Structure formats: structure tokens, C-alpha cells
Amino acid sequence: MRQFGVAASVVCYFLLLFFFLDSLNSFCFLSFVPIVPIKSYSNAETDKEKIISDNKDKSGIYMWKNLINKKQYIGSAINLSKRLSNYYSTTYMENELNRGNSHIYSALLKNDYSNFSLSILEYCEPEQCLEREDFYLSSLPHEYNILPKAGSWLGHKHNDETKIIMSDAKKGDNHPMYGKNHTEKTKQIMSDAKKGNTNGFKKGKPRLEGAGKPTQAIEVTDIKNNTTTCYDSISEAARVLNISKSRIFEYFSKNQQKPYKGQYTFKKVN
């Protein structure tokens, strides 16, 4: 009888333990389970083309990791290929930093891409992006994230991923202004703009000194491949070479002689 009592006590103990674990919040339990990314890219610089092509027409959650200080950034996108391409655009990130703060943009601009890895934590439906991003924000370190919760805005500006998701959600007939006419004030401003009166519009930033005319033709020499190509404009050259226009403008304004990225030299063509 004594042995039966001991056995019954053991069974009761495990039953209580089972019900206790079952009653725990799912995150608390799952936090002990390691998260394995769907895709991992150990070098964000050499893997750039693969990162863009692998994630075309896919939505999901991604994570940047600084290989030097181990700091991480978690984000989501309904168009991963397009969103990740923005991280490789110096102009895009600099413009965004002029409008607000971003730890991950600052880190990428300060450090080489070779010092970062990129992981695709999971693919999901577009409408699930914020929910799944929030799950990973609750599960993994994310020192570069400014907001503690996906989509959270109280006291903060929306992060870039949230703004893009919200913007896409309001396109077409989901937009609150869909099918409505412009207000009288807006129509007046647009009418004045056509007449040359720009009151009501914000003036753009002054062009960089030495930037030249918008259609300035330039000659680009690739010293690594020993080739020289003439482009009709700086914009065209920047697009083909996949570099920022501002870098070419800066090259001219500072009269640089050293090849850009150790490969390209630029020369204006009159």
C-alpha cells in the first residue's frame, strides 16, 4: 500500500506539472525554443544580389545583425525585395535620417555591409506582418529598434516598415480620400503652381555644389575592368552602376582624384 501511495504521488506531481506548463503563456514556453531563420546571409555585401532575388514578391520578417557589436534590428515588409533594396541605397537612408531618427540606417551608413548579416526569420501573409514582427520583437534582442512594439506610435514616429505597410493598406479604394475631389485650397495651390506661383509648396533643398546640370553627361572609367563608358546624365550612370547620385556629385564638388570605391573615376563631358 505504501508503494502504491508513492506511485500515486508521483503521478499527481507530473499531472500538476503538466497543467502548470499548459497554463503558461505561449510565449513564455516558446521562448525556450530556439528560432531558426528561413534564410541566412552571412555577408550582406557579397550576398546583396542573392538577398534581393531570393525575396522577390515575398512578405515576411527580417533581421539585420551587426557582426562587430552583435546588435540587431528586426523589421517586417509586405515586399521584402523592395524594402531590402532601400537598405542598399545611401540616398534613401540619408533622406530618411534627415526626416527622423533611425539607428539601423546610421549603423549601415557608418559600417561596411560586410560587417552585417541578414536573416529572413519567416515568410508570412502581408496582413500578418505586424503581428509576426511583434512576436520576434518579444522573443529576440533588438538594440537597433527604436520602438518596443511593432506598429507602436505613442510618443514616437512610426518606424519605416510600419509607415510602408500602412501606406500600402490605404492605396486604392482603401484610402480615405478615394473618390473624393481635392479641397478648394488644394486645387488653388495646384492652379497657382501651374502659373509659376509656388506659394504653399515647400522649397526643395539646394543642389550640391558641383552637381552640374540635370542632364550633365559624364564619362565613367572602370579601372578594374579597364573600360570607359559615356552616360547621358549623372542619374543614368548612378542607376546603371547602382550607386548614389550624391556620391558622384560629391566626387565632382570635391575634385576627387582617387577612384570611387577603388574602381570608378568620373569625368564631365561637355
N, C-alpha and C positions, 0 to 999 in steps of 0.2 A: 504493500500500500504506500509505503514511503517513497519507493521508486516511481510509482505512478504519480504521486504528488509532485515530485521533482520534474518529471516529464511534462506534466500539465503546466507547471510554472514556466518552463522554457517555451512551450508553445504560446502561452499567453504573452510572454515577453516579446516574441517575434511578431505576434499579431498586433500588439500595441505599437511596435516599431514601424510596422508596415503602414498602419493607419496614420501614424505621425508623419511619415515621409510623404504619404499620399496627400496629406492636408497642406503640405508646404506649398508656397507659391512656386509656379512652374519655373520662373527664372532662377530662384534660389537653388532649385535642384539642377537645372540645366547649366548653371554657372560652373559646375564641376566638370562638365563635358567639354573637351577641347573643341574649338571652332576650326574647321578645316576649310580654307578658301576653295572656291570652284576653280579659280585660275590664279597663278602667282607669277610675277615677273620680277626677277631679282635685280635687274638693272634697268631703270626707267629710261635711260638714254639709249642704250643699244636695242632695247625691246620696243621702242616707240612705234614703229610701223606695225608690229605684231599686235600691240595693245589696241591700236585704232581699228585694225582689220578684224581682230577676234571679236570685238564687241559691237560691231555694226548692227544696227536695228535691234539692239537688246537693251533692256532696262534692268536695273539692279543696284546693288550696294557695293561700293569700292572703298579701299583703304590705302592711303599713302603712308609710308614709313621712312623716317629719316634714319639711315643706317649708321650715322655718326652718334646721334644722341638718343636714338630709339623712340623719339616722339612720333605720334601717329595722328592721322586725320581720317575721319570716317564721313562719307557722303553718299548720296543717292542720286540717281538720274534716270529719267524716262528714256533718254537717248544717250547711252553711255559713250558711244563713239564720238558724238558731237561734244559732249561735256568734257571728256578727257582731252579732246583736241585743244580746248581752251587753256588747259594747263600747260600746253606746249607753245602758247602764244604769249610772248613777252608783252606785246602791246595790250592785249586783252587784260592781263593781270595788272599791269601798271595803271591802266584806265580804271579798273575796279578799285585799286588801292587809293586812287585819287578821290573816289567817292565814299570810301569806307575802309574799315579795318579788316584784314584777313591774315591770320598767322601762317596759313599754308602757302598763300601766294608769296608772302615775304620770304618764307623759308626756301621756296623753289627758286626765287629770283636770286637769293643770296648764295645758295649752294648749287653745285652741278647736279644734273639729273642722275648722274651715275652714283650719287650718294643717296638715292631714294629707290625703294622698291614699291611695287604696286600690286595689290591683291584685289581680285573680284570675290567678295565674300559670298555673294549669291546673286542669281538672276531671279527676278520676280515680275509680276504684272505691274504696269505703271501705277495703278491705283494703290498698290501695296508698298510703294517705295518708302514713304514717310514712316509707316508702321514698322517696316523691317529695319530701316535705318535706326529708329528709336531703340529697337531690340539690341542692335550691336553697340549703340552708344551706352546702353545699360550693362553690356557684357564685357567690353574691351576698353583699355586705356585710350584716351583721345585728347592728348595735350594741345593739339593744334585747333581743335574745335572751340569756337567762341561760345556757342550756345550749348547748354547741357542736355537739351531735348530737341529732337527733330521737329521742325516746324514751330518751335517756341519763339515768341517775339516780344514778350513782356519786358520792356526796358531795353530791348535790343532791336537792331535792324534784322530783317530776315537774312539768313545765310543764302549764298548764291544758289545752292541746289533747291532750296525752298522757293525762292523767287521764280526760278525757271519752271518748276512744277506747277506753281500757282498761275504763272503766266500762260502755260500751255493749257491748263484747265479752263482758262477764261477765253480761249480762242473760239472763233466762230459763234454759234448760237448760244454758247455758254457765257459769252461776255455780257456784262450788264448793259453795255451800250449798243448791243447788236440790234440793228434795225432802227435805231434812233438817229435823228438828224443832229448835226452839230449845233451847239448853242449859238445864239446870235453873236456873242463875244468872240467865240472861236472862229466863226465864219468871217467876222470883221477883220480879225488878225490875219487870217489866211488871205483875205482880199487885199489888205494893205501890203502884205508881203509880196504879192504879185506886182504891185505898183512901185515896189522899191522901198516901202516904209517898213522897217524891221522892228518897230516898237512892239514890245510884247514878246519878242523872241530873245532867248539868251544868246549872247555872242559867243562864238567858239573861241578856243584857245589860240593864241598867236602861233603861226607856223615857226618851226625851229629855224634858227638862222642857218643859212647854207643849204636849206632843204631844196631850193630851186623851184622851178615851176612844176605844176602837177604832171605835165607831160614831158618832163626832162628826160631825154634819152641818156642811157648810161651804158658803159662797156664793162663787163664783168670778166675778170680773168681768174680761172680756177688753176692755181699753181700746182695743185696735187695731180690733176689730170691733164695739165698743160693745154687748156682750151680757153678760148676767148669768145664771148657771146655778147651781142649788142641787143639791148632791150629798149622798147619804145618809151618806157616810163619806169620810174623807181618802183611804182606799185606792181608792175608786171614782174620785175626782177625779184622783188620780195616774195611774191606769190609762188613763182617757179622754184626759187631757192629755199622756200619755206622758212624765211627769216622775217624779222620785224622791219617795217619800213623805217621806224625811228632809228634803228641801228645804222641803216645806210645814210640817213640824214645826218646822224651824229658823225659818221665816218667823214663826210664832206665838211661839216661845220668845224671839225677839229683838225682838218687837213691831215688825217692819219695816213701813215705810210705802211704801217705794219698790217699784214693780211688779216682780215676779219676771220676769227676762229682758226687762224693759221692756214687758211685756204683761199679766201677770196679777196681780190683787190678791186676797187671801183673807180671808174673814170667817167666824168661827164663828157657827153658827145654834143658838140654844138651843131 
